[in-house]
Amino acid sequence: MNEHEIPEELKQKLDKFEVDVPNIPFKKSLSQRIANWLYAPAKNPADLISKHWTPIRIALFPIMILLCSLPLMFF
């Protein structure tokens, strides 16, 4: 239904109401964006670590540490 299809009786009833629409800015100011960035909750780094330690992962953990530390041994 478009504007031209609205019956006159309904138009008259709708015209009785007055609605105040506040001005809501769509773009935030630079200071608001910086504040939102600074005060955003920090992510928990422990969530990145898997909490399911299987026996194979436990067995491979020392080998992974050794492989990761090899480049440091040559400096």
C-alpha positions as CSV (number, residue, x, y, z in Angstrom):
1,M,0.0,0.0,0.0
2,N,1.5,3.3,-1.0
3,E,0.6,6.9,0.0
4,H,-2.1,7.3,-2.6
5,E,-3.9,4.1,-1.6
6,I,-4.5,5.2,2.0
7,P,-8.2,6.0,2.6
8,E,-9.1,9.5,3.5
9,E,-10.7,8.5,6.8
10,L,-7.4,6.8,7.9
11,K,-5.4,9.8,6.7
12,Q,-7.5,12.1,8.9
13,K,-7.0,9.9,12.0
14,L,-3.3,9.6,11.4
15,D,-2.9,13.4,11.0
16,K,-4.2,13.9,14.6
17,F,-1.0,12.4,16.0
18,E,2.2,14.3,16.2
19,V,5.4,12.5,16.6
20,D,8.7,14.0,17.7
21,V,11.7,12.2,16.1
22,P,15.0,13.0,17.8
23,N,18.0,13.8,15.7
24,I,20.3,10.7,15.9
25,P,23.7,11.2,14.4
26,F,24.8,8.2,12.3
27,K,28.5,8.9,12.4
28,K,30.2,9.0,15.7
29,S,32.8,11.7,16.5
30,L,36.5,10.9,16.6
31,S,36.6,11.2,20.4
32,Q,33.7,8.8,20.8
33,R,35.4,6.2,18.5
34,I,38.7,6.5,20.4
35,A,36.8,6.2,23.7
36,N,35.0,3.1,22.5
37,W,38.3,1.6,21.4
38,L,40.0,2.3,24.7
39,Y,37.2,1.1,26.9
40,A,36.3,-2.0,24.9
41,P,36.6,-5.2,27.0
42,A,39.8,-7.1,26.6
43,K,39.8,-10.5,25.1
44,N,40.9,-13.3,27.3
45,P,44.1,-14.8,25.8
46,A,43.4,-18.1,27.6
47,D,40.5,-18.6,25.3
48,L,42.9,-19.1,22.5
49,I,44.4,-22.2,24.1
50,S,42.6,-25.4,23.7
51,K,41.3,-26.8,27.0
52,H,41.2,-30.4,25.8
53,W,44.5,-31.9,26.6
54,T,44.6,-35.3,25.0
55,P,47.4,-37.8,25.8
56,I,48.9,-37.2,22.3
57,R,49.0,-33.5,22.8
58,I,50.6,-33.9,26.2
59,A,53.3,-36.2,24.6
60,L,53.9,-33.9,21.7
61,F,54.1,-30.7,23.8
62,P,57.9,-31.1,24.7
63,I,58.7,-31.8,21.1
64,M,56.9,-28.7,20.0
65,I,58.7,-26.6,22.6
66,L,62.0,-28.0,21.3
67,L,61.2,-27.3,17.7
68,C,60.1,-23.7,18.5
69,S,63.3,-23.0,20.4
70,L,65.7,-24.3,17.7
71,P,66.0,-21.0,15.9
72,L,66.9,-19.4,19.2
73,M,69.8,-21.8,19.8
74,F,71.6,-20.7,16.7
75,F,71.7,-17.0,17.6
